[in-house]
Amino acid sequence: MSTTGAGVANPFRRVTSPLTPEALVELPPDCEGIAFSQPLAEDDYRQLAELFERQPDKRLLASQLESAPPQCAITDLGFLRFFPKLHRFASTLPLLQTLEGIQYLQRATDVTIFKAQHLMSAAPLAALTNLDYLWLDGHFTERESLRQLTGVTYFRMGYAGKIPDLSFLPPNLTRFSMALGSVTDISALTDLPHLNDLSFHKVHSIADLSPLAGVTGLCSLYLAYLNKVTALFDMSALTELTELTVSMLTHLTDLRPVLTAPNLTTLSVYGLPALQPGSWHETCTGWLAQGKPPFWE
């Protein structure tokens, strides 16, 4: 059986075993890929693999609810042995217990592991030497293995708790995003020479942003809902920085450090109730004195 999703709300063709002939026809341009929510027959996996070989830009999505019956639960990624040529894979599998099987994706360039609720080792990911984009959502051990992913340029993390530092990050990142995580020491970012786009959202454990003064290649910086941050940092060395968002830093006392960024042109500010008296006024007047249009309009 199969059903075909349409529109933004359901961009995948959803399939179940046994596959119908309609499930194996070429995917239209507006279809993201193939999705399944329960294990398929081995021959069905093989047929889908052939479809992805013909359309390598499409994504395979394994998606399941936490309430899935035990007999249908997907707890590992062994089914990926049928997809050695797959380029794009994503999973939303709250019952997943291991990443074993991900290593079969030797040609993968784009991998997302979303809503992983069990503590798992990240080590199997080290085999994905062609990977360019990685999104890990959950708690992972052996994170140091990610340093081997020298091809990854964009790395997103979510719900990553109790991380002492960022020394595990792939070395050639140009973009890094962390949301709803827990890390205190961000100084390892200075070891990423190509990093130009950085985002921290609801990473409540971050208190010290001063290491960002040494991430001199930054072009875009997004800081939101960082409840422990009370101060920004000297941005004079960030000569490439043109876009900055400072949002809902509820304990931030002084906004004036943004004026030290020599080439900042786009500034978004919202929700800063703890600013010291006069800080907002001096920031606004200093911004205008630099010949820039108002950022508050």
N, C-alpha and C positions, 0 to 999 in steps of 0.2 A: 504494500500500500504506500501511497505517498500523497502529500498535499503540497501545493505550490504557494509560497507566500508572495504577497504583492505590496508595494508601497514601502514607505520608511518604517512602518510599525512592524513589519514582518519581512525582512529582505532575504530570507533564506527559503530554499525549497526543503521542506521537512519530509523525511522519509522513514519508513519502517519496513521490516521484512514481512513477506517477500516483496522485493522491488517490482514495480510495474514498469512496462516499457516507457511510460511518460516520465518516470523518475530519472531515466538515463538519457533523455534528450538533452541537447546543448542548452546550457543555462543562458538566459537573456542578459543583456548588459546591465540591467538594473537589479539583477539578483546577486547577492553577495556570495552565495555558495550553497552548500548542502549541510543540513542539520539533522541530527538524530538524537533521540532521548532514551533509547534503550538498545542493548546490544543487538547487532545485526548478524545474519548468517554469514559465514566466512566467504561464500561465493558472492554475496552482496557487497561485502567490503571490496573484493577484487574488482567487481564491475564499477564501483564508484571510483576506485583508484584509476581505472582506465579513463573515466570521464575527466578526472582532474589532470591527467596527463595531456588531454586535448585542450583543457582550459586551465592552465597553471596559475592564472591570476585569481581564481576563485578560492574560497576558504572552506575548510571542513570544520564544523562546529559540533562538539559533543556537549549537550546541554541536558541537565537532569535536575529534578527537584529533590530536596532533602528527604521528602516523603516517599521516594520511589520504593516499590516493594523490594525486599531483600533479594529475590531471585532475579531482579532486573538491575540491581545496583551496579554502577560502573565504578570500581574501586582502583583500577590501574589503567595504564594506557597501552596495554599489550596489543590492542587492535591496530595500533599504528604500524605494526610490522607489515601490514598490507599496503602501506602508503609510503614507500621509500623515496618516491619522487615528488611528494607533496611539498608545496612551497609555503602555504599559509594554513595555520591550525590554531583553533581556539577551543577552550573548554570552560564550561561553567558546571562544575561537578562537585557539589558540597560533600559527597561521599567518597571522593578520591582520597586514597591513603598513601600513594606513592607516585612519583614521576617515572618510574620504570616503564620503558616503552617509548618515551620521548626520544631516546637516542636513535631510533629508527629513522627519524626525519633528517637524514643527512643533507637534504637539499633545501630545508626550510629556511626562509628568510624572515618570517613573521610568525611569532608565537605568543599567544595569550593564555595564561592560566589564571582564571578568574574565580573568586569565591571559594578558594581552597581553605577548608576549615580544619583539616588535620595538619599537624606538624610533619613536614616532609623534608627530605634532603634535596637540595638544588643540584647535587653533583651530576645527575644524568644530563642536565642541560649543557654541560661542558662539551659534549660530543657534537653540538650543533655549530659547526665551524663556519657555516654560511649565514648565520643569523645576523640580521640587521636591526630588527625591532623586537623588543621583549617587554611584556607586561606580566608582572608577578603580583598576584593579589592574595596575600595570606602570610603565614609564618613558615619560614624555611631555615633549615640548618645547612651547614657546609656551604655557606654563601661565598666563601673565598674561591670556590670553583668558578664563579662567574667572571673572575679576572681573566680566565682563559678565552672568553668570548670577545676576541679582539676585533671582530667585524661589527659588533653591535654599536650603533650610533644613537639609538633612542631607547631609553630604558625607563619604564614606568613601574612604580611600586605603590601598593596599597595595603592598608591594614597590617603593616609589618611592625610587630611589636618587639620591644626590648632589644634594639640594635644599638650597640655601643658607639659605632662609628661607621663611616662609609668607605672603608679601605677595600671592600670587596667589589667596588664598582668596576665594570669593564673599562679598560684604559682609554678607549678611543671615542667615548661618548661626545656627541654634540648637543644632545638634549637629555635632561634628567628631570623626572617629576616624581614627587612623593606626596601621597595623600593619606591621611588617617593612619600615620605610622608613629613610631617612637624612636627617635635618635637624638642624642645630645651633642655629639662631637661631629661637626661637619667639615673639619679642617682638611680631610682627604680630597675635597673638591678642588683644592689648589693643585693636585697632581693630575688633573684632567686638562691637558693643554688645548683640547679642541672644544671644550664645553662653551656653548654660546646661548643656551636656552635653559633656564632653571626655574622650577616651580616647587614651592612648599605650601601645602594646603592642609590645615588642621593637623599639623605635626606639633602637638602641644608640648612636647618635651624640649624643643629647641628654645634656648634662652640667649645664646650668644651667636650673633650674626657676623661678628668681626672677621672670621676667616674668609668671608665673601669678598673682602677688599683685595684679596690675592687672586681671585678668579678673573683675570684681566681680559679674557676673551668674551665675557658675557655681553650679549646684545639685548636679551630680554630676561627680566627677572620678575617673578610673581610671588608675593608673600601675603598669605591670607590666613586668618584664624590661628595665629601663633601666640597663644595666650601668655607665654612666659617672656616674650620679647618686650623689653622696656626701652631699648635704644637701637637705632640704625647704626651705620658705620661710615667711615670716610670712603667715598666713592671716586676720589680723584684719579685713581689708577684705572678705573673702568672706562677707558676711552672709547670702547665700542658700544657701550650701553646706550640704547635709544628708547627702550620701552621699560617702564617700571610700574608695577601695581603694588600698592600698600593698602590692604583691606582688612578690616576687623582685627587689627592688632590693638586689643582693648587696653593694654597697659603701656603702649608706646607714649613716651612723654615729649618727644622732640622730633619734628619732621624736617628740620632745617638741613640735616645731612644730605638730602636729595639734591640740594643746590651745588654740592661738590662734584656731581657727575657732569663732566665737561660737555658731553654731546647728547644728553638726555632731551628728547623732544616730545615723548608721549608719557604723561604721568597720570595715573588713575589712583585716587585716594578716596577711601570710604571707611566710616566706622572707627574713628580714633578718639574716643571720649576722654582719654587721659592726657591729651596734649597740654603742655605747660602754657600758662597765659602768655600770649604774645608769639608763641611758636608758629601758629597758623598764619598770623599776620606777617611775620618776618619771612616766612616761606613764600607767601604769595607775592609780597613786594620784591623779594629777591629774585623770584622767577621772572617777574615782569622786567626787572632791571637787566636781566640777561637777554632781553629782547624776544622773549617767547610769549606766545599767545596764552591767555588764561587756561589753566587745566581744570578749573572748577566750573566751566560752562559746558 
